[in-house]
Amino acid sequence: MKPKLRSPHLAALRALADPTTRPRDLRRTLGVEPATRRWLIGGVLPLWLGAGLADWHRHRRTHIETTAGARESLIHALMITEAGVPVALGLFCEVNPGVLATCAGALAVHGATAYWDVSYAEERRRVTPLEQHIHSLLEVVPLMATGFLTVLYWDQARALAGKNGRPDFRIRLKRRDPLSRRTRIALLTAMGLFGAVPYAEEMIRCLRARPTLEPQPAAEPAPTPTLSIPADPEHAAAE
């Protein structure tokens, strides 16, 4: 059975068959997949972890443990898991229709959970404009990872749509050009230290302050200040 060619290899073969192809164009085509993986490792992953750490800091500054409580912290744990799926699959697994479908599903669920998070939190603690911008970044990062994988493995995306043979939905660890053992350990350590540990600390802090996952009551809205109309001096004199 002949091995199936991936999109970058097919593009390289087409480039070789084209007499107008220049050597630098061929080098660029052959380097697309390694460059995308480097961007996922050196760009997308640090961006996601950094935004998550900044979001954890904003939760701490707004005293989540005494306002929205452990229920919001649980929502955060769900979103970390959902956003981490596209990144982890792209780094450690062979990209096929099953991986692309899982990434797309995780992306959709993450968007719905993010809406739930904000709608729950804004009634119980102050969600600052800075935190809202951090949320936007956290929503874009899994979209970036999924988009890169879809474009890079376009043949697998077509198979998922039923236009390029029978789709393979098995999730398998990457066998072709896998990451080195040192790189895998470094990535998993970074995801643990800067992703899992801060939010585990947040959950422990919330449960210590209020040991329940029940929804906390919404905060009473602050009274809206009204504009007072000064009295007319002539009218006051007449009285």
ZADO-1210 file (C-alpha; in nm, 4 decimals, padded with zeros to 6 digits):
<atoms>
<atom x="00.0000" y="00.0000" z="00.0000" code="MET" pos="1"/>
<atom x="00.1475" y="00.3327" z="-00.1062" code="LYS" pos="2"/>
<atom x="00.1718" y="00.6030" z="00.1601" code="PRO" pos="3"/>
<atom x="-00.0608" y="00.8954" z="00.1115" code="LYS" pos="4"/>
<atom x="00.1011" y="01.2253" z="00.0265" code="LEU" pos="5"/>
<atom x="00.0187" y="01.5229" z="00.2457" code="ARG" pos="6"/>
<atom x="-00.0676" y="01.8676" z="00.1116" code="SER" pos="7"/>
<atom x="00.2880" y="02.0114" z="00.1466" code="PRO" pos="8"/>
<atom x="00.4329" y="01.7154" z="-00.0458" code="HIS" pos="9"/>
<atom x="00.1732" y="01.7459" z="-00.3220" code="LEU" pos="10"/>
<atom x="00.2478" y="02.1166" z="-00.3518" code="ALA" pos="11"/>
<atom x="00.6207" y="02.0419" z="-00.3767" code="ALA" pos="12"/>
<atom x="00.5630" y="01.7869" z="-00.6550" code="LEU" pos="13"/>
<atom x="00.3496" y="02.0348" z="-00.8492" code="ARG" pos="14"/>
<atom x="00.6218" y="02.2976" z="-00.8044" code="ALA" pos="15"/>
<atom x="00.8854" y="02.0568" z="-00.9381" code="LEU" pos="16"/>
<atom x="00.6708" y="01.9842" z="-01.2442" code="ALA" pos="17"/>
<atom x="00.6309" y="02.3559" z="-01.3176" code="ASP" pos="18"/>
<atom x="00.9206" y="02.4781" z="-01.5371" code="PRO" pos="19"/>
<atom x="00.8740" y="02.8360" z="-01.4137" code="THR" pos="20"/>
<atom x="00.9375" y="02.7403" z="-01.0499" code="THR" pos="21"/>
<atom x="01.2413" y="02.9115" z="-00.8994" code="ARG" pos="22"/>
<atom x="01.4576" y="02.7387" z="-00.6353" code="PRO" pos="23"/>
<atom x="01.3546" y="02.9838" z="-00.3629" code="ARG" pos="24"/>
<atom x="00.9884" y="02.9143" z="-00.4393" code="ASP" pos="25"/>
<atom x="01.0503" y="02.5411" z="-00.4018" code="LEU" pos="26"/>
<atom x="01.2348" y="02.5944" z="-00.0733" code="ARG" pos="27"/>
<atom x="00.9438" y="02.8022" z="00.0518" code="ARG" pos="28"/>
<atom x="00.6944" y="02.5302" z="-00.0432" code="THR" pos="29"/>
<atom x="00.8962" y="02.2574" z="00.1246" code="LEU" pos="30"/>
<atom x="00.9362" y="02.4702" z="00.4377" code="GLY" pos="31"/>
<atom x="00.5686" y="02.5483" z="00.4912" code="VAL" pos="32"/>
<atom x="00.4970" y="02.2643" z="00.7330" code="GLU" pos="33"/>
<atom x="00.8066" y="02.3147" z="00.9563" code="PRO" pos="34"/>
<atom x="00.7440" y="02.6887" z="00.9598" code="ALA" pos="35"/>
<atom x="00.3819" y="02.6390" z="01.0637" code="THR" pos="36"/>
<atom x="00.4850" y="02.4035" z="01.3421" code="ARG" pos="37"/>
<atom x="00.7458" y="02.6540" z="01.4634" code="ARG" pos="38"/>
<atom x="00.4806" y="02.9237" z="01.4677" code="TRP" pos="39"/>
<atom x="00.2451" y="02.7026" z="01.6685" code="LEU" pos="40"/>
<atom x="00.5233" y="02.6305" z="01.9190" code="ILE" pos="41"/>
<atom x="00.6921" y="02.9695" z="01.9325" code="GLY" pos="42"/>
<atom x="00.3946" y="03.1969" z="01.8655" code="GLY" pos="43"/>
<atom x="00.0488" y="03.0535" z="01.9206" code="VAL" pos="44"/>
<atom x="00.1253" y="02.8494" z="02.2327" code="LEU" pos="45"/>
<atom x="00.3110" y="03.1269" z="02.4232" code="PRO" pos="46"/>
<atom x="00.0417" y="03.3741" z="02.3210" code="LEU" pos="47"/>
<atom x="-00.2302" y="03.1466" z="02.4589" code="TRP" pos="48"/>
<atom x="-00.0438" y="03.0740" z="02.7829" code="LEU" pos="49"/>
<atom x="00.0459" y="03.4408" z="02.8331" code="GLY" pos="50"/>
<atom x="-00.3115" y="03.5570" z="02.7785" code="ALA" pos="51"/>
<atom x="-00.4398" y="03.2890" z="03.0157" code="GLY" pos="52"/>
<atom x="-00.1917" y="03.3984" z="03.2821" code="LEU" pos="53"/>
<atom x="-00.2949" y="03.7623" z="03.2387" code="ALA" pos="54"/>
<atom x="-00.6620" y="03.6622" z="03.2670" code="ASP" pos="55"/>
<atom x="-00.5886" y="03.4700" z="03.5896" code="TRP" pos="56"/>
<atom x="-00.4215" y="03.7841" z="03.7277" code="HIS" pos="57"/>
<atom x="-00.7293" y="03.9941" z="03.6463" code="ARG" pos="58"/>
<atom x="-00.9519" y="03.7408" z="03.8257" code="HIS" pos="59"/>
<atom x="-00.7266" y="03.7698" z="04.1296" code="ARG" pos="60"/>
<atom x="-00.7345" y="04.1499" z="04.1217" code="ARG" pos="61"/>
<atom x="-01.1168" y="04.1488" z="04.1157" code="THR" pos="62"/>
<atom x="-01.1342" y="03.9005" z="04.4090" code="HIS" pos="63"/>
<atom x="-01.3073" y="03.6187" z="04.2258" code="ILE" pos="64"/>
<atom x="-01.3016" y="03.4055" z="04.5429" code="GLU" pos="65"/>
<atom x="-01.5457" y="03.6416" z="04.7208" code="THR" pos="66"/>
<atom x="-01.7561" y="03.7416" z="04.4192" code="THR" pos="67"/>
<atom x="-01.8287" y="03.4930" z="04.1389" code="ALA" pos="68"/>
<atom x="-01.6633" y="03.2069" z="04.3290" code="GLY" pos="69"/>
<atom x="-01.5717" y="02.8517" z="04.2357" code="ALA" pos="70"/>
<atom x="-01.8425" y="02.8173" z="03.9721" code="ARG" pos="71"/>
<atom x="-01.6746" y="03.0747" z="03.7476" code="GLU" pos="72"/>
<atom x="-01.3373" y="02.9150" z="03.8189" code="SER" pos="73"/>
<atom x="-01.4805" y="02.5833" z="03.6979" code="LEU" pos="74"/>
<atom x="-01.5925" y="02.7545" z="03.3763" code="ILE" pos="75"/>
<atom x="-01.2352" y="02.8781" z="03.3316" code="HIS" pos="76"/>
<atom x="-01.1033" y="02.5238" z="03.3689" code="ALA" pos="77"/>
<atom x="-01.3456" y="02.4087" z="03.0979" code="LEU" pos="78"/>
<atom x="-01.2284" y="02.6814" z="02.8601" code="MET" pos="79"/>
<atom x="-00.8609" y="02.5983" z="02.9160" code="ILE" pos="80"/>
<atom x="-00.9325" y="02.2365" z="02.8229" code="THR" pos="81"/>
<atom x="-01.1363" y="02.3340" z="02.5161" code="GLU" pos="82"/>
<atom x="-00.8770" y="02.5818" z="02.3874" code="ALA" pos="83"/>
<atom x="-00.5891" y="02.3443" z="02.4528" code="GLY" pos="84"/>
<atom x="-00.7363" y="02.0718" z="02.2307" code="VAL" pos="85"/>
<atom x="-00.6538" y="02.2329" z="01.8895" code="PRO" pos="86"/>
<atom x="-00.3054" y="02.3336" z="02.0058" code="VAL" pos="87"/>
<atom x="-00.2192" y="01.9920" z="02.1530" code="ALA" pos="88"/>
<atom x="-00.3577" y="01.7937" z="01.8574" code="LEU" pos="89"/>
<atom x="-00.1693" y="02.0096" z="01.6099" code="GLY" pos="90"/>
<atom x="00.1579" y="01.9608" z="01.7944" code="LEU" pos="91"/>
<atom x="00.1454" y="01.5955" z="01.8947" code="PHE" pos="92"/>
<atom x="-00.0897" y="01.4140" z="01.6544" code="CYS" pos="93"/>
<atom x="-00.1101" y="01.3253" z="01.2870" code="GLU" pos="94"/>
<atom x="-00.3472" y="01.5753" z="01.1301" code="VAL" pos="95"/>
<atom x="-00.6351" y="01.3974" z="00.9581" code="ASN" pos="96"/>
<atom x="-01.0108" y="01.4588" z="00.9271" code="PRO" pos="97"/>
<atom x="-01.0614" y="01.3296" z="01.2814" code="GLY" pos="98"/>
<atom x="-00.8190" y="01.5859" z="01.4238" code="VAL" pos="99"/>
<atom x="-00.9681" y="01.8688" z="01.2167" code="LEU" pos="100"/>
<atom x="-01.3231" y="01.7752" z="01.3203" code="ALA" pos="101"/>
<atom x="-01.2195" y="01.7579" z="01.6878" code="THR" pos="102"/>
<atom x="-01.0527" y="02.0996" z="01.6630" code="CYS" pos="103"/>
<atom x="-01.3599" y="02.2535" z="01.4996" code="ALA" pos="104"/>
<atom x="-01.5893" y="02.1032" z="01.7638" code="GLY" pos="105"/>
<atom x="-01.3659" y="02.2227" z="02.0475" code="ALA" pos="106"/>
<atom x="-01.3604" y="02.5695" z="01.8919" code="LEU" pos="107"/>
<atom x="-01.7405" y="02.5866" z="01.8791" code="ALA" pos="108"/>
<atom x="-01.7792" y="02.4620" z="02.2366" code="VAL" pos="109"/>
<atom x="-01.5126" y="02.7078" z="02.3558" code="HIS" pos="110"/>
<atom x="-01.7024" y="02.9994" z="02.2023" code="GLY" pos="111"/>
<atom x="-02.0246" y="02.8978" z="02.3758" code="ALA" pos="112"/>
<atom x="-01.8454" y="02.8495" z="02.7092" code="THR" pos="113"/>
<atom x="-01.6783" y="03.1912" z="02.6758" code="ALA" pos="114"/>
<atom x="-02.0208" y="03.3526" z="02.6332" code="TYR" pos="115"/>
<atom x="-02.1453" y="03.1665" z="02.9425" code="TRP" pos="116"/>
<atom x="-01.8398" y="03.2818" z="03.1376" code="ASP" pos="117"/>
<atom x="-01.8838" y="03.6517" z="03.0654" code="VAL" pos="118"/>
<atom x="-02.2607" y="03.6510" z="03.1162" code="SER" pos="119"/>
<atom x="-02.2115" y="03.4821" z="03.4548" code="TYR" pos="120"/>
<atom x="-01.9164" y="03.6933" z="03.5708" code="ALA" pos="121"/>
<atom x="-02.0288" y="04.0428" z="03.4772" code="GLU" pos="122"/>
<atom x="-02.3226" y="04.0268" z="03.7203" code="GLU" pos="123"/>
<atom x="-02.1012" y="03.9213" z="04.0119" code="ARG" pos="124"/>
<atom x="-01.7704" y="04.1030" z="03.9756" code="ARG" pos="125"/>
<atom x="-01.6184" y="04.3867" z="03.7736" code="ARG" pos="126"/>
<atom x="-01.5023" y="04.2724" z="03.4309" code="VAL" pos="127"/>
<atom x="-01.2668" y="04.5503" z="03.3249" code="THR" pos="128"/>
<atom x="-01.2032" y="04.6615" z="02.9637" code="PRO" pos="129"/>
<atom x="-00.8525" y="04.5155" z="02.9908" code="LEU" pos="130"/>
<atom x="-00.9953" y="04.1760" z="03.0861" code="GLU" pos="131"/>
<atom x="-01.2377" y="04.1947" z="02.7942" code="GLN" pos="132"/>
<atom x="-00.9449" y="04.2467" z="02.5551" code="HIS" pos="133"/>
<atom x="-00.7666" y="03.9485" z="02.7104" code="ILE" pos="134"/>
<atom x="-01.0815" y="03.7418" z="02.6551" code="HIS" pos="135"/>
<atom x="-01.0782" y="03.8416" z="02.2869" code="SER" pos="136"/>
<atom x="-00.7232" y="03.7155" z="02.2542" code="LEU" pos="137"/>
<atom x="-00.8089" y="03.3888" z="02.4279" code="LEU" pos="138"/>
<atom x="-01.0913" y="03.3318" z="02.1795" code="GLU" pos="139"/>
<atom x="-00.8752" y="03.4091" z="01.8765" code="VAL" pos="140"/>
<atom x="-00.5833" y="03.1767" z="01.9657" code="VAL" pos="141"/>
<atom x="-00.7705" y="02.8428" z="01.9210" code="PRO" pos="142"/>
<atom x="-00.9198" y="02.9849" z="01.6007" code="LEU" pos="143"/>
<atom x="-00.5657" y="03.0586" z="01.4786" code="MET" pos="144"/>
<atom x="-00.4468" y="02.7059" z="01.5593" code="ALA" pos="145"/>
<atom x="-00.7455" y="02.5445" z="01.3859" code="THR" pos="146"/>
<atom x="-00.7126" y="02.7723" z="01.0839" code="GLY" pos="147"/>
<atom x="-00.3433" y="02.6983" z="01.0393" code="PHE" pos="148"/>
<atom x="-00.4025" y="02.3243" z="01.0571" code="LEU" pos="149"/>
<atom x="-00.6932" y="02.3401" z="00.8108" code="THR" pos="150"/>
<atom x="-00.5007" y="02.5390" z="00.5502" code="VAL" pos="151"/>
<atom x="-00.1813" y="02.3370" z="00.5901" code="LEU" pos="152"/>
<atom x="-00.3640" y="02.0031" z="00.5547" code="TYR" pos="153"/>
<atom x="-00.6156" y="02.1098" z="00.2932" code="TRP" pos="154"/>
<atom x="-00.6352" y="01.7586" z="00.1489" code="ASP" pos="155"/>
<atom x="-00.7547" y="01.6334" z="00.4889" code="GLN" pos="156"/>
<atom x="-01.0055" y="01.9179" z="00.5112" code="ALA" pos="157"/>
<atom x="-01.1419" y="01.8159" z="00.1704" code="ARG" pos="158"/>
<atom x="-01.1638" y="01.4553" z="00.2892" code="ALA" pos="159"/>
<atom x="-01.3600" y="01.5736" z="00.5906" code="LEU" pos="160"/>
<atom x="-01.6037" y="01.7352" z="00.3487" code="ALA" pos="161"/>
<atom x="-01.6258" y="01.4081" z="00.1506" code="GLY" pos="162"/>
<atom x="-01.4359" y="01.5382" z="-00.1554" code="LYS" pos="163"/>
<atom x="-01.1009" y="01.3631" z="-00.1285" code="ASN" pos="164"/>
<atom x="-01.1521" y="00.9968" z="-00.0513" code="GLY" pos="165"/>
<atom x="-01.2719" y="00.8290" z="00.2640" code="ARG" pos="166"/>
<atom x="-01.1943" y="01.0358" z="00.5771" code="PRO" pos="167"/>
<atom x="-00.9815" y="00.8859" z="00.8540" code="ASP" pos="168"/>
<atom x="-01.1107" y="00.9824" z="01.1990" code="PHE" pos="169"/>
<atom x="-00.8547" y="00.7938" z="01.4084" code="ARG" pos="170"/>
<atom x="-00.6512" y="01.0072" z="01.6500" code="ILE" pos="171"/>
<atom x="-00.2876" y="00.8940" z="01.6353" code="ARG" pos="172"/>
<atom x="00.0376" y="01.0348" z="01.7707" code="LEU" pos="173"/>
<atom x="00.2592" y="01.1964" z="01.5114" code="LYS" pos="174"/>
<atom x="00.4960" y="00.9434" z="01.3523" code="ARG" pos="175"/>
<atom x="00.6256" y="01.1513" z="01.0624" code="ARG" pos="176"/>
<atom x="00.8683" y="01.4181" z="01.1833" code="ASP" pos="177"/>
<atom x="00.7598" y="01.4030" z="01.5486" code="PRO" pos="178"/>
<atom x="00.8772" y="01.6595" z="01.7997" code="LEU" pos="179"/>
<atom x="01.1905" y="01.5701" z="01.9916" code="SER" pos="180"/>
<atom x="01.1553" y="01.4290" z="02.3413" code="ARG" pos="181"/>
<atom x="01.3081" y="01.7436" z="02.4893" code="ARG" pos="182"/>
<atom x="01.0616" y="01.9657" z="02.3025" code="THR" pos="183"/>
<atom x="00.7638" y="01.7551" z="02.4120" code="ARG" pos="184"/>
<atom x="00.8742" y="01.7712" z="02.7763" code="ILE" pos="185"/>
<atom x="00.9285" y="02.1486" z="02.7521" code="ALA" pos="186"/>
<atom x="00.5844" y="02.2074" z="02.5965" code="LEU" pos="187"/>
<atom x="00.3995" y="01.9906" z="02.8479" code="LEU" pos="188"/>
<atom x="00.5871" y="02.1577" z="03.1344" code="THR" pos="189"/>
<atom x="00.5010" y="02.5050" z="03.0060" code="ALA" pos="190"/>
<atom x="00.1339" y="02.4127" z="02.9631" code="MET" pos="191"/>
<atom x="00.1285" y="02.2761" z="03.3175" code="GLY" pos="192"/>
<atom x="00.3123" y="02.5622" z="03.4882" code="LEU" pos="193"/>
<atom x="00.1507" y="02.8531" z="03.3048" code="PHE" pos="194"/>
<atom x="-00.1870" y="02.6983" z="03.2229" code="GLY" pos="195"/>
<atom x="-00.2998" y="02.4357" z="03.4720" code="ALA" pos="196"/>
<atom x="-00.1244" y="02.5490" z="03.7917" code="VAL" pos="197"/>
<atom x="-00.2572" y="02.9099" z="03.8074" code="PRO" pos="198"/>
<atom x="-00.6168" y="02.8016" z="03.7551" code="TYR" pos="199"/>
<atom x="-00.5822" y="02.5163" z="04.0027" code="ALA" pos="200"/>
<atom x="-00.4648" y="02.7771" z="04.2543" code="GLU" pos="201"/>
<atom x="-00.7668" y="02.9892" z="04.1647" code="GLU" pos="202"/>
<atom x="-01.0071" y="02.7011" z="04.2251" code="MET" pos="203"/>
<atom x="-00.8443" y="02.6173" z="04.5620" code="ILE" pos="204"/>
<atom x="-00.8625" y="02.9826" z="04.6653" code="ARG" pos="205"/>
<atom x="-01.2316" y="03.0011" z="04.5698" code="CYS" pos="206"/>
<atom x="-01.3202" y="02.6796" z="04.7550" code="LEU" pos="207"/>
<atom x="-01.1382" y="02.7966" z="05.0670" code="ARG" pos="208"/>
<atom x="-01.3317" y="03.1222" z="05.0678" code="ALA" pos="209"/>
<atom x="-01.6656" y="02.9583" z="04.9859" code="ARG" pos="210"/>
<atom x="-01.6624" y="02.5761" z="04.9601" code="PRO" pos="211"/>
<atom x="-01.9448" y="02.5326" z="04.7085" code="THR" pos="212"/>
<atom x="-01.9962" y="02.5271" z="04.3331" code="LEU" pos="213"/>
<atom x="-02.3494" y="02.6650" z="04.3637" code="GLU" pos="214"/>
<atom x="-02.4171" y="02.9856" z="04.1681" code="PRO" pos="215"/>
<atom x="-02.3414" y="03.2931" z="04.3759" code="GLN" pos="216"/>
<atom x="-02.6095" y="03.5625" z="04.3947" code="PRO" pos="217"/>
<atom x="-02.5719" y="03.8452" z="04.1498" code="ALA" pos="218"/>
<atom x="-02.4377" y="04.1697" z="04.2898" code="ALA" pos="219"/>
<atom x="-02.6862" y="04.4482" z="04.3518" code="GLU" pos="220"/>
<atom x="-02.6551" y="04.7112" z="04.0787" code="PRO" pos="221"/>
<atom x="-02.5109" y="05.0415" z="04.1953" code="ALA" pos="222"/>
<atom x="-02.7614" y="05.3278" z="04.2082" code="PRO" pos="223"/>
<atom x="-02.7527" y="05.5421" z="03.8989" code="THR" pos="224"/>
<atom x="-02.6644" y="05.9040" z="03.9839" code="PRO" pos="225"/>
<atom x="-02.9198" y="06.1559" z="03.8647" code="THR" pos="226"/>
<atom x="-02.8682" y="06.5101" z="03.7435" code="LEU" pos="227"/>
<atom x="-03.0297" y="06.7662" z="03.9692" code="SER" pos="228"/>
<atom x="-03.1775" y="07.0768" z="03.8057" code="ILE" pos="229"/>
<atom x="-03.0844" y="07.3927" z="03.9940" code="PRO" pos="230"/>
<atom x="-03.3760" y="07.6020" z="04.1130" code="ALA" pos="231"/>
<atom x="-03.4689" y="07.9159" z="03.9234" code="ASP" pos="232"/>
<atom x="-03.3534" y="08.2148" z="04.1382" code="PRO" pos="233"/>
<atom x="-03.6459" y="08.4368" z="04.0260" code="GLU" pos="234"/>
<atom x="-03.8982" y="08.1624" z="04.1016" code="HIS" pos="235"/>
<atom x="-03.7420" y="08.1047" z="04.4436" code="ALA" pos="236"/>
<atom x="-03.7559" y="08.4796" z="04.5220" code="ALA" pos="237"/>
<atom x="-04.1206" y="08.4936" z="04.4223" code="ALA" pos="238"/>
<atom x="-04.2018" y="08.2162" z="04.6653" code="GLU" pos="239"/>
</atoms>
